[in-house]
Amino acid sequence: TAKLFKNIFEGNIGPKPSREAFNTLPARFLPIIGGLTCGFVGIFYPQILFFGYDTLNKLLENNTLPTSLLLVLLVAKTFTTAICASSGLVG
């Protein structure tokens, strides 16, 4: 997933308008895009931010989290980590 987003950020793949936009965008703006994307997703799912210790602790304490929420968190965390890594942030 990270390689896919890295290729998108480098302007190698994607729709033509996306490729043109990322090819003309200076590299210093890529981390800003990655940070804004993660922040936007974090507004709706704050559990994906940081290391996830709070979510893991809730699971270990037998607090029930719906399976659907866990799957959404898994997808959101994978997506935001891939975006961060491909935009030059730590992840």
Order of alpha helices (4+ residues) and beta strands (2+ residues): alpha-alpha-alpha-alpha-alpha
